[in-house]
Amino acid sequence: MRHASRTASSPAPSVPAPPPQPPGLPLPAGLPPYQPLCSPRRRRAPKPIIIERKPRYRRSDRGERMLTVAMLPEGDDRLPMIRMRGGWLARLGFEIGTRIVVSEERGRIVLTLAGEE
């Protein structure tokens, strides 16, 4: 039994078509069609740009987080504001919706989970 390598509908292999002519240049009589002298150069993929991101927070020499007291405009007044966020709060037990107790003394604010007093 003979194996047919081609189906009846597939065309016979043909000679590759010549590359297209450069646009706008008429071909003078008697010259062969345009063919490039060498294949186009492959470009290397660009190296990825690595940007070192600074941490969003600063730490003191003792490893404590350093935050900045911001301003909250309230009408004509400007009130000091401290905003804290991040997974580190959840790791310390300050989950969303948890009640906290704020105690203050000169130069210090202490946040304690309600019920752990």
Summary of the structure (lengths in Angstrom):
residues: 117
radius of gyration: 36.9
end to end distance: 92.1
largest distance: 100.0
contacts: 116
relative contact order: 0.07
helix: 4%
strand: 22%
